[in-house]
Amino acid sequence: MYTTTRRIVGGTFMVCDDCGDAISMNKVCENPIQSATDMLKHMAVHNASRAFAPVVGLVSHPEMGTDFYSEPED
């Protein structure tokens, strides 16, 4: 998703919550259809990367006092 951010120096940007990619609101106003297409493509890339990413991550077990990496089940 995108968040609107206004900078002190000037300018308002739509910033991607996942990667920090920014699109200027001036660009959005000048070319709304192209900007909307670019934003949808950008979000589709994030969704696709999540869909095909393996489920591996740091798992914490406080009762055991250890952290280890889990392996995806086949």
N, CA, C and O of each residue as an XYZ file, in Angstrom:
296
protein
N       0.829     -1.178      0.000
C       0.000      0.000      0.000
C       0.880      1.249      0.000
O       2.074      1.185      0.292
N       0.290      2.343     -0.321
C       1.002      3.614     -0.379
C       0.511      4.553      0.715
O      -0.657      4.527      1.103
N       1.427      5.380      1.201
C       1.112      6.388      2.197
C       1.513      7.744      1.635
O       2.571      7.867      1.018
N       0.683      8.763      1.839
C       1.001     10.105      1.375
C       1.922     10.780      2.386
O       1.636     10.806      3.583
N       3.035     11.328      1.887
C       4.022     11.971      2.744
C       4.331     13.364      2.209
O       4.612     13.534      1.023
N       4.278     14.347      3.082
C       4.628     15.718      2.704
C       5.972     16.056      3.342
O       6.163     15.866      4.544
N       6.895     16.554      2.534
C       8.232     16.864      3.029
C       8.354     18.360      3.309
O       7.739     19.186      2.634
N       9.160     18.690      4.318
C       9.353     20.084      4.711
C       9.963     20.891      3.573
O       9.583     22.040      3.346
N      10.897     20.297      2.868
C      11.583     20.974      1.759
C      10.604     21.325      0.656
O      10.819     22.281     -0.089
N       9.560     20.576      0.552
C       8.555     20.833     -0.475
C       8.230     19.571     -1.233
O       9.084     18.706     -1.425
N       7.036     19.477     -1.645
C       6.610     18.329     -2.422
C       5.872     17.311     -1.590
O       6.159     17.118     -0.408
N       4.918     16.666     -2.225
C       4.150     15.607     -1.598
C       4.368     14.352     -2.414
O       4.357     14.390     -3.644
N       4.566     13.242     -1.729
C       4.885     11.993     -2.391
C       3.983     10.878     -1.893
O       3.518     10.898     -0.754
N       3.743      9.903     -2.764
C       3.107      8.647     -2.385
C       4.264      7.681     -2.180
O       5.024      7.411     -3.109
N       4.400      7.153     -0.950
C       5.527      6.294     -0.605
C       5.024      4.874     -0.350
O       4.065      4.665      0.393
N       5.687      3.904     -0.978
C       5.342      2.497     -0.797
C       5.719      2.074      0.614
O       6.843      2.312      1.056
N       4.776      1.440      1.332
C       5.034      0.996      2.702
C       6.031     -0.157      2.757
O       6.737     -0.312      3.753
N       6.098     -0.966      1.706
C       6.960     -2.139      1.707
C       8.419     -1.818      1.418
O       9.311     -2.327      2.096
N       8.671     -0.976      0.413
C      10.063     -0.768     -0.005
C      10.527      0.685      0.052
O      11.722      0.948     -0.082
N       9.615      1.630      0.248
C      10.002      3.030      0.342
C      10.081      3.755     -0.993
O      10.517      4.905     -1.046
N       9.667      3.102     -2.065
C       9.646      3.733     -3.384
C       8.662      4.897     -3.363
O       7.541      4.750     -2.876
N       9.070      6.056     -3.888
C       8.228      7.259     -3.831
C       7.840      7.732     -5.225
O       8.644      7.688     -6.156
N       6.593      8.186     -5.355
C       6.091      8.784     -6.584
C       5.619     10.183     -6.248
O       4.841     10.372     -5.313
N       6.084     11.161     -7.002
C       5.710     12.551     -6.769
C       4.239     12.772     -7.116
O       3.741     12.273     -8.126
N       3.560     13.526     -6.264
C       2.156     13.851     -6.545
C       2.040     14.742     -7.779
O       1.009     14.731     -8.452
N       3.088     15.515     -8.086
C       3.080     16.318     -9.313
C       2.975     15.406    -10.530
O       2.240     15.705    -11.471
N       3.716     14.282    -10.515
C       3.656     13.328    -11.608
C       2.266     12.705    -11.690
O       1.733     12.498    -12.780
N       1.689     12.410    -10.540
C       0.352     11.814    -10.510
C      -0.670     12.769    -11.120
O      -1.566     12.338    -11.845
N      -0.540     14.063    -10.830
C      -1.487     15.055    -11.365
C      -1.289     15.263    -12.859
O      -2.259     15.487    -13.584
N      -0.032     15.193    -13.337
C       0.241     15.417    -14.758
C      -0.212     14.232    -15.614
O      -0.790     14.421    -16.684
N       0.049     13.018    -15.144
C      -0.288     11.806    -15.898
C      -1.015     10.819    -14.987
O      -0.418      9.833    -14.555
N      -2.290     11.063    -14.689
C      -2.980     10.214    -13.707
C      -3.131      8.756    -14.139
O      -2.967      7.855    -13.317
N      -3.438      8.512    -15.399
C      -3.639      7.140    -15.863
C      -2.322      6.372    -15.833
O      -2.282      5.238    -15.356
N      -1.251      6.971    -16.334
C       0.050      6.312    -16.338
C       0.550      6.078    -14.916
O       1.116      5.025    -14.623
N       0.347      7.048    -14.036
C       0.782      6.910    -12.646
C       0.022      5.802    -11.931
O       0.614      5.031    -11.176
N      -1.279      5.717    -12.161
C      -2.076      4.657    -11.551
C      -1.625      3.293    -12.053
O      -1.559      2.338    -11.279
N      -1.315      3.195    -13.342
C      -0.819      1.946    -13.912
C       0.513      1.559    -13.278
O       0.720      0.395    -12.935
N       1.415      2.524    -13.122
C       2.723      2.263    -12.508
C       2.569      1.790    -11.060
O       3.265      0.874    -10.623
N       1.658      2.417    -10.326
C       1.435      2.028     -8.928
C       0.866      0.617     -8.841
O       1.280     -0.162     -7.983
N      -0.076      0.279     -9.716
C      -0.654     -1.062     -9.704
C       0.386     -2.120    -10.075
O       0.410     -3.201     -9.486
N       1.243     -1.811    -11.049
C       2.318     -2.741    -11.413
C       3.264     -2.935    -10.234
O       3.686     -4.056     -9.948
N       3.593     -1.855     -9.559
C       4.504     -1.913     -8.410
C       3.914     -2.787     -7.303
O       4.618     -3.619     -6.731
N       2.627     -2.604     -6.998
C       1.977     -3.411     -5.964
C       1.876     -4.870     -6.398
O       1.989     -5.766     -5.562
N       1.663     -5.126     -7.691
C       1.577     -6.497     -8.190
C       2.907     -7.226     -8.012
O       2.923     -8.421     -7.717
N       4.010     -6.521     -8.187
C       5.327     -7.126     -7.991
C       5.497     -7.548     -6.538
O       5.985     -8.646     -6.270
N       5.103     -6.694     -5.597
C       5.194     -7.048     -4.181
C       4.308     -8.254     -3.861
O       4.735     -9.163     -3.149
N       3.084     -8.267     -4.382
C       2.170     -9.381     -4.118
C       2.703    -10.685     -4.704
O       2.605    -11.737     -4.073
N       3.264    -10.616     -5.909
C       3.811    -11.814     -6.542
C       5.021    -12.333     -5.776
O       5.186    -13.543     -5.620
N       5.861    -11.432     -5.300
C       7.041    -11.882     -4.566
C       6.646    -12.534     -3.241
O       7.314    -13.464     -2.791
N       5.570    -12.058     -2.614
C       5.089    -12.680     -1.379
C       4.458    -14.044     -1.654
O       4.595    -14.967     -0.851
N       3.775    -14.167     -2.775
C       3.076    -15.408     -3.095
C       4.043    -16.561     -3.337
O       3.734    -17.707     -3.011
N       5.208    -16.269     -3.903
C       6.147    -17.324     -4.248
C       7.323    -17.414     -3.291
O       8.239    -18.204     -3.518
N       7.318    -16.625     -2.229
C       8.409    -16.656     -1.255
C       8.248    -17.864     -0.338
O       7.137    -18.178      0.088
N       9.357    -18.544     -0.032
C       9.258    -19.670      0.903
C       8.971    -19.167      2.316
O       9.332    -18.045      2.671
N       8.330    -19.995      3.103
C       7.992    -19.627      4.475
C       9.153    -20.062      5.369
O       9.139    -21.145      5.954
N      10.151    -19.193      5.457
C      11.312    -19.445      6.301
C      11.549    -18.186      7.098
O      11.563    -17.093      6.532
N      11.733    -18.310      8.386
C      11.965    -17.118      9.189
C      12.458    -17.465     10.564
O      12.529    -18.636     10.937
N      12.795    -16.457     11.309
C      13.283    -16.629     12.663
C      12.105    -16.921     13.593
O      11.146    -16.154     13.667
N      12.201    -18.036     14.289
C      11.145    -18.442     15.214
C      11.713    -18.381     16.621
O      12.793    -18.908     16.886
N      10.991    -17.743     17.511
C      11.450    -17.595     18.880
C      10.641    -18.497     19.800
O       9.417    -18.566     19.695
N      11.328    -19.186     20.699
C      10.685    -20.019     21.701
C      11.135    -19.548     23.079
O      12.167    -19.995     23.580
N      10.363    -18.640     23.700
C      10.783    -18.092     24.987
C      10.918    -19.153     26.078
O      11.778    -19.040     26.952
N      10.066    -20.187     26.027
C      10.150    -21.207     27.065
C      11.448    -22.018     26.958
O      11.924    -22.569     27.950
N      12.011    -22.085     25.753
C      13.261    -22.810     25.559
C      14.465    -21.875     25.624
O      15.599    -22.311     25.824
N      14.196    -20.577     25.452
C      15.271    -19.590     25.493
C      16.156    -19.616     24.264
O      17.313    -19.201     24.327
N      15.628    -20.099     23.143
C      16.441    -20.186     21.929
C      15.701    -19.597     20.745
O      14.474    -19.498     20.746
N      16.459    -19.209     19.742
C      15.934    -18.778     18.450
C      16.516    -19.700     17.390
O      17.693    -20.055     17.463
N      15.725    -20.087     16.422
C      16.246    -20.884     15.324
C      15.425    -20.602     14.080
O      14.333    -20.037     14.147
N      15.974    -21.008     12.945
C      15.285    -20.805     11.685
C      14.423    -22.007     11.369
O      14.868    -23.151     11.468
N      13.177    -21.737     10.984
C      12.278    -22.827     10.622
C      12.444    -23.145      9.147
O      12.746    -22.263      8.344
N      12.250    -24.379      8.801
C      12.331    -24.821      7.420
C      10.919    -25.021      6.887
O      10.033    -25.455      7.624
N      10.703    -24.712      5.619
C       9.374    -24.950      5.054
C       9.093    -26.445      4.968
O       9.996    -27.240      4.708
N       7.839    -26.822      5.186
C       7.467    -28.226      5.088
C       7.156    -28.562      3.650
O       6.547    -27.762      2.939
N       7.569    -29.740      3.214
C       7.320    -30.167      1.830
C       6.003    -30.854      1.682
O       5.645    -31.273      0.582
